[in-house]
Amino acid sequence: RADAARAEAELAAVELPAEAHPLLRAVLLEARGLLAAHRGDHQQALRLFLECGHQLAARGVANPACVPWRTHAAQAYQALGEHAAARTIAADPLPGGDARPRPAEERSGPAIGTRDAGPVRLTPSERRVTELVLQGLSNLEVAERLCLSKRTVDTHLGRIYRKLAIKGRPELGAAVKAL
C-alpha cells in the first residue's frame, strides 16, 4: 500500500509457469486486482477478482480464507455503483465453505408464495438467482455474476419453477409480483 508503483512493477515481472499451483495463480490475480482498484480502475479490478474466483472454483478451492476475492469483487461492484451485484456476490455462500449449522429460517428464507402444499420457500441461492433472472440476465450471465456454472443456474431455476409450480421465465415474474 505504501509503494503501489513498486508493487505494480514487481507484479508485472511475475510470470508463473504453466504447472504453478492454482492457488498461486489466484493470489496473483487478486494482487493485480487490488492494484487496479488502488489506481481507481474498478472495472479492471472486478474483471481480475472474478477471474480469480472462476479459477478457484474450477479447481475446487472453496475456502474463503484462501483468497477473499468475493469481498474485493463486492467492493469493486460498489465502486462501480452496482449495489445489487455487490450484495449478491458478497452474500453468495461458497460450496462447502460454510459448514456451520444454520436455523431453518435462514436456510429456507422467507416464504415468497403459496401453493396447495403450503408456503413456498426458496433457498438463499435460489433467491439470488431469481433476483438476477428478474433483472433480465441470461442463465450464462447469472452464472458469471455469481461465479457458478451455467448448469448450476439451470438446476436452481428448475427447482424454483417446480417450487412455484410454473413452467418458465415469463411466469417467474408474474409469480413473484403476485406475492
N, C-alpha and C positions, 0 to 999 in steps of 0.2 A: 504494500500500500504506500510505503514511503517513496519508493522509486519505481513508478509504473513504467517509465521508459526503459529502464534497465531490465525489468521483468519481461517486458514485451520483447526486447532484443534476445533475451535468453530463451524465452519460449519459442520464438521464431526459429531458433537454431536447433530445437529438439526435433529429431527425426527418429521415430520409433521403428524398429524392424517389424516386418510382417508378422512374425511369431510372438510379438510382445503380448503380454497378458491383457485381456480386455479391460481389467480394472485400471491398468496404467493408461490405456487409451482414453478411458472415461475421465480420469483425473486430468489428463492433458486438455481434453475438450472443455472440461469445467473451468480450468485455469484460463484458457483462452477466452471463454465466455465472460469470466469475471473481469478480465482486462477490457473486453469490448464494452461491458457495462460501465466500467470506470471511465472510459473515453466518451460515454454517452451514446454509443451505438447499440441501443437496446434491441433493435431488430436482429443484428448480427449476434448479439449475446443470446437472445432467445433461440435462434437457429442452432447455436452451439450447445446450449443446455438441452434442447430437445434431441439433438443428435446423440448427446451423451446418454440420455435416458433410453433412446432406441437401442444403442449398442449394449447397454447394461441389460435391458430386457431380453434382447436376442441371445444373450449369454446366460440368462437365468440369474443374474445378480439382482436381488430384490431388497437387500438390506439398505434402508436409507442412511444408515450410519457410514456406509462405504463412501458414497458420494451424494451430498444433499442437493442434487440437481433440480429437484422439484421446487424447493424453496427459491432457488435462484431463478428458475423459469417463472414462478409466480411473481417475483419482484420485477422481472422484465416485462411481463404482461401488464403489471400495474403501471410501470413507467410509460408503457405504450397506450395507456388508457383503456385496456381491455380487462376491466374489473371482473366480469363474469368468468372469463377464461382463467384469471388469476385464482379466483376462488375454487374453480373446478380442479385445476391441476394441483393446487395445494391440498385439497381435501381428498384426492383420489388415493385410496389405500393401495399399497403395493402388494402383489400376490405373495402371501406368506410373510409379509413384512410386519404385520401387526397381529400377533397371536394372543393378545390379551383377551380375556373373556369380556363380552360386552352385554349390556342388558338387552332384552328382546326389543324394546322400543328403538334403541339405537341401531340394532341390526336390521330391523324391518322398516323403520322410518314411519312417518305418519301415513294414515290412510289417505289415499287420493281418490278413491271412488268406491263404489259398491257394486256387487252383483249378487246373484241368488245365494251364494255361499257366505256372504258377509262382506266386510270391508276388504278392499284390495290393498295390499301393502307391497310397495316396491323397495328393493334394497337401495342403499346409497348409490351404488354403481349404476343401477337401473335408472335412478332419478337423474344422475348426471348425464347419462346417455339420452334420456328423454328430453332434458333441457336443451342439449345441443341439437338434437334432431328437430325440435320445435323452432330452433333458430334458423333452420333451413340447411344445415350441414349434411353432406352425404355421409354414408357409413364410413367411407375411407377418411373423410375429413374429421369425423368424430374420433376415429381410431388414432389418427395422427395427433389430434388435440389432447387426447387422454393418454397417449403413449401405450395404446393397446393394439392388438392385431385386429384386422378387419373382421376376422372370424369371431373374435370375442364380442365385438359390437353386434354382429349378426345374431349371435347367441343371446345377448342381452335383449335385443329387440324382439326376438321370437318369444322369450319369456314374458316380456312386457305385453306383447299382443295377446298371449294366452291369458295372462292375469286380468287384463282389461276386457277380454272377450271381444277383441276387434281383429280385423284382418290385415290392416296395413297402416302406413304412414298418414294418409288423409284422415282416417278415423282417429288417429292418436291425438291430433289437435282438438278434435271435437270432444273426445273422451276427457281430456284434461280441462277443456273450457267448461264442460258441463258440471264440473265439481263445485 
